[in-house]
Amino acid sequence: MHGFGPASPVATNATVAGRAQNRRIEINTNGVEIRALDQ
């Protein structure tokens, strides 16, 4: 498990919505990416 917000943003940090998208973690197991579900 690794946090990526500051190092690898997926959206702009110039907007509230973009910053919300950048608050995330990505979990990879056995080389297979698992995508998070919307909460």
N, CA, C and O atoms as a GROMACS GRO file, in nm:
protein
  156
    1MET      N    1   0.086  -0.116   0.000
    1MET     CA    2   0.000   0.000   0.000
    1MET      C    3   0.091   0.122   0.000
    1MET      O    4   0.193   0.126   0.069
    2HIS      N    5   0.053   0.221  -0.077
    2HIS     CA    6   0.137   0.340  -0.089
    2HIS      C    7   0.051   0.460  -0.123
    2HIS      O    8  -0.038   0.451  -0.208
    3GLY      N    9   0.075   0.571  -0.057
    3GLY     CA   10   0.004   0.694  -0.088
    3GLY      C   11   0.074   0.768  -0.201
    3GLY      O   12   0.197   0.773  -0.204
    4PHE      N   13  -0.002   0.826  -0.294
    4PHE     CA   14   0.057   0.892  -0.410
    4PHE      C   15   0.019   1.038  -0.425
    4PHE      O   16   0.068   1.103  -0.518
    5GLY      N   17  -0.064   1.093  -0.341
    5GLY     CA   18  -0.115   1.229  -0.359
    5GLY      C   19  -0.012   1.333  -0.399
    5GLY      O   20  -0.024   1.390  -0.508
    6PRO      N   21   0.090   1.361  -0.316
    6PRO     CA   22   0.184   1.467  -0.349
    6PRO      C   23   0.279   1.431  -0.463
    6PRO      O   24   0.319   1.519  -0.540
    7ALA      N   25   0.316   1.305  -0.475
    7ALA     CA   26   0.420   1.265  -0.570
    7ALA      C   27   0.366   1.237  -0.711
    7ALA      O   28   0.438   1.256  -0.809
    8SER      N   29   0.243   1.192  -0.721
    8SER     CA   30   0.190   1.152  -0.851
    8SER      C   31   0.042   1.187  -0.860
    8SER      O   32  -0.043   1.098  -0.856
    9PRO      N   33   0.009   1.316  -0.872
    9PRO     CA   34  -0.131   1.356  -0.876
    9PRO      C   35  -0.201   1.307  -1.002
    9PRO      O   36  -0.142   1.305  -1.110
   10VAL      N   37  -0.328   1.268  -0.989
   10VAL     CA   38  -0.408   1.227  -1.105
   10VAL      C   39  -0.492   1.344  -1.156
   10VAL      O   40  -0.550   1.337  -1.265
   11ALA      N   41  -0.499   1.450  -1.077
   11ALA     CA   42  -0.577   1.568  -1.115
   11ALA      C   43  -0.503   1.692  -1.066
   11ALA      O   44  -0.404   1.682  -0.993
   12THR      N   45  -0.550   1.808  -1.108
   12THR     CA   46  -0.486   1.933  -1.067
   12THR      C   47  -0.506   1.958  -0.917
   12THR      O   48  -0.610   1.922  -0.861
   13ASN      N   49  -0.408   2.018  -0.855
   13ASN     CA   50  -0.422   2.058  -0.716
   13ASN      C   51  -0.475   2.201  -0.704
   13ASN      O   52  -0.482   2.255  -0.594
   14ALA      N   53  -0.512   2.262  -0.817
   14ALA     CA   54  -0.560   2.400  -0.818
   14ALA      C   55  -0.708   2.411  -0.781
   14ALA      O   56  -0.756   2.520  -0.754
   15THR      N   57  -0.780   2.298  -0.779
   15THR     CA   58  -0.922   2.302  -0.746
   15THR      C   59  -0.952   2.207  -0.630
   15THR      O   60  -0.877   2.113  -0.604
   16VAL      N   61  -1.062   2.233  -0.562
   16VAL     CA   62  -1.104   2.146  -0.452
   16VAL      C   63  -1.131   2.004  -0.504
   16VAL      O   64  -1.090   1.907  -0.440
   17ALA      N   65  -1.199   1.993  -0.617
   17ALA     CA   66  -1.230   1.861  -0.674
   17ALA      C   67  -1.102   1.786  -0.711
   17ALA      O   68  -1.093   1.665  -0.688
   18GLY      N   69  -1.006   1.855  -0.768
   18GLY     CA   70  -0.880   1.791  -0.805
   18GLY      C   71  -0.804   1.742  -0.683
   18GLY      O   72  -0.750   1.631  -0.684
   19ARG      N   73  -0.799   1.823  -0.578
   19ARG     CA   74  -0.732   1.780  -0.455
   19ARG      C   75  -0.800   1.659  -0.395
   19ARG      O   76  -0.733   1.571  -0.341
   20ALA      N   77  -0.932   1.653  -0.401
   20ALA     CA   78  -1.006   1.536  -0.350
   20ALA      C   79  -0.968   1.411  -0.427
   20ALA      O   80  -0.953   1.304  -0.367
   21GLN      N   81  -0.952   1.422  -0.559
   21GLN     CA   82  -0.913   1.306  -0.639
   21GLN      C   83  -0.772   1.261  -0.605
   21GLN      O   84  -0.741   1.142  -0.617
   22ASN      N   85  -0.687   1.351  -0.564
   22ASN     CA   86  -0.548   1.317  -0.534
   22ASN      C   87  -0.531   1.254  -0.396
   22ASN      O   88  -0.424   1.201  -0.366
   23ARG      N   89  -0.633   1.259  -0.312
   23ARG     CA   90  -0.626   1.192  -0.182
   23ARG      C   91  -0.667   1.047  -0.203
   23ARG      O   92  -0.786   1.014  -0.202
   24ARG      N   93  -0.567   0.961  -0.221
   24ARG     CA   94  -0.598   0.822  -0.254
   24ARG      C   95  -0.482   0.733  -0.215
   24ARG      O   96  -0.372   0.780  -0.186
   25ILE      N   97  -0.509   0.605  -0.214
   25ILE     CA   98  -0.404   0.505  -0.206
   25ILE      C   99  -0.427   0.406  -0.319
   25ILE      O  100  -0.540   0.390  -0.366
   26GLU      N  101  -0.322   0.343  -0.363
   26GLU     CA  102  -0.332   0.238  -0.464
   26GLU      C  103  -0.275   0.111  -0.404
   26GLU      O  104  -0.168   0.113  -0.343
   27ILE      N  105  -0.346   0.002  -0.422
   27ILE     CA  106  -0.302  -0.128  -0.370
   27ILE      C  107  -0.282  -0.221  -0.488
   27ILE      O  108  -0.372  -0.241  -0.569
   28ASN      N  109  -0.162  -0.280  -0.496
   28ASN     CA  110  -0.132  -0.377  -0.600
   28ASN      C  111  -0.095  -0.509  -0.533
   28ASN      O  112  -0.017  -0.512  -0.438
   29THR      N  113  -0.152  -0.618  -0.582
   29THR     CA  114  -0.118  -0.750  -0.530
   29THR      C  115  -0.079  -0.840  -0.646
   29THR      O  116  -0.150  -0.848  -0.746
   30ASN      N  117   0.032  -0.907  -0.632
   30ASN     CA  118   0.080  -0.999  -0.735
   30ASN      C  119   0.081  -0.935  -0.873
   30ASN      O  120   0.056  -1.002  -0.973
   31GLY      N  121   0.110  -0.806  -0.878
   31GLY     CA  122   0.118  -0.736  -1.006
   31GLY      C  123  -0.017  -0.704  -1.067
   31GLY      O  124  -0.022  -0.652  -1.178
   32VAL      N  125  -0.127  -0.732  -0.997
   32VAL     CA  126  -0.261  -0.704  -1.048
   32VAL      C  127  -0.315  -0.582  -0.974
   32VAL      O  128  -0.322  -0.581  -0.851
   33GLU      N  129  -0.352  -0.479  -1.048
   33GLU     CA  130  -0.402  -0.357  -0.986
   33GLU      C  131  -0.547  -0.375  -0.944
   33GLU      O  132  -0.628  -0.430  -1.018
   34ILE      N  133  -0.578  -0.328  -0.824
   34ILE     CA  134  -0.715  -0.331  -0.771
   34ILE      C  135  -0.763  -0.187  -0.764
   34ILE      O  136  -0.700  -0.104  -0.698
   35ARG      N  137  -0.871  -0.156  -0.831
   35ARG     CA  138  -0.925  -0.020  -0.833
   35ARG      C  139  -1.020   0.001  -0.714
   35ARG      O  140  -1.095  -0.089  -0.677
   36ALA      N  141  -1.015   0.119  -0.657
   36ALA     CA  142  -1.104   0.153  -0.546
   36ALA      C  143  -1.244   0.179  -0.600
   36ALA      O  144  -1.262   0.229  -0.711
   37LEU      N  145  -1.342   0.146  -0.520
   37LEU     CA  146  -1.481   0.175  -0.553
   37LEU      C  147  -1.518   0.312  -0.498
   37LEU      O  148  -1.465   0.353  -0.395
   38ASP      N  149  -1.608   0.382  -0.566
   38ASP     CA  150  -1.656   0.510  -0.513
   38ASP      C  151  -1.731   0.483  -0.384
   38ASP      O  152  -1.807   0.387  -0.373
   39GLN      N  153  -1.708   0.570  -0.286
   39GLN     CA  154  -1.773   0.551  -0.156
   39GLN      C  155  -1.899   0.633  -0.148
   39GLN      O  156  -1.968   0.630  -0.046
   0.00000   0.00000   0.00000
